[in-house]
Amino acid sequence: STLLALLGRGMDPQTGAVRLGQVDIRQLSEHTLANHLTQVFQNSGLFAGSLLWNVSMARPQATPAQLQHAAKDAALDEVLSSLPQGWHSEVGSGGALLSGGQRQRVVLARALLSPAPILLLDEPTASLDARCEARVNRSLQALHGRRTVVLVSHNPMLVRGADQILVLEGGSVSGCGSHEQLLATHRWYAQFVEQNLPGSH
């Protein structure tokens, strides 16, 4: 989570630099950074207003088809069909009228709708049940080659398809490679996967 905060400029590094296209992000305006990065954190909030407004703020000119596609990718379509007013349902201050899982899906739909090329995700499916998690995971896998996704998770199901996995222990990188490479070379990762993803070998 600290790493994502550094990448999204929620905080600045005390030493070194975070670069976007060879440019230190501290030299970029908030507008430029917002156009390149979209972020989903576990405590990402919603704003009082409709579901439509909360999702479409990521792309105000989005077409109905684009909105529906984002909703489907985030498993938000099930929420929309369960609410009498659908897209026009009020979420309440901070999303108080929705459950934790519903709020998570709204935030994910907003991020997936965004045209920003870099997507920062912190435990994006933590509040979702297994079926919705699987749907979102498939959607994230489909972004391969289209957007840069930086995902922080303790769920090997989400990370095993990544091009590169960094294992962080005690604030330091203890391993780097693909899922298969780390299974073969990193004891902690192999044990972690075995405990949390039976049959992965």
Beta strands, then each sheet from edge to edge (+ up, - down):
strand 1: 19-20
strand 2: 23-24
strand 3: 37-40
strand 4: 118-122
strand 5: 148-152
strand 6: 165-169
strand 7: 172-177
sheet 1: 1+ 2-
sheet 2: 3+ 4+ 5+
sheet 3: 6+ 7-
end
